């Protein structure tokens, strides 16, 4: 393996405070983190940068790293930055800056992965990039009409999509399912 690092980055979803925290990141934390990444690239002979653009701070960091043409960059976009800016209550001026940096990062990306076909189409016209959809689902030819009555199952599959931010809650869900399943099996 190679060395790794992690930083706790403060952000807020409160109006005004969110903008202040983002600007603080751009002035203080962002440049230091970018320098640390540059060191990692140098020391570990990294071939490619993969950036997941899931926050205004990630977009700013990606902009710093891609503007220097250090390495080829691939990006992944799960949520549109306008949605992210709105849900984090960034002011209109900060939002415009994030969107400009987002557009620049996409233009400098070797590949752009997006959440859906719809996002790929929207980004093709808006940003002039070829987005590769990651969430395909099942092709309509594979769709089946559900059974009228449920068959007795010995196993259930729970699907999960997205970022796991609430590990305690996820573990509680898994434990509850395990407990419920054990109780059901005891009644059978």
Helices and strands as residue ranges (DSSP letters): H 17-24, I 25-29, H 30-44, E 48-52, H 56-66, E 72-77, H 81-87, H 92-108, E 111-114, H 117-127, E 131-133, G 140-142, H 167-187
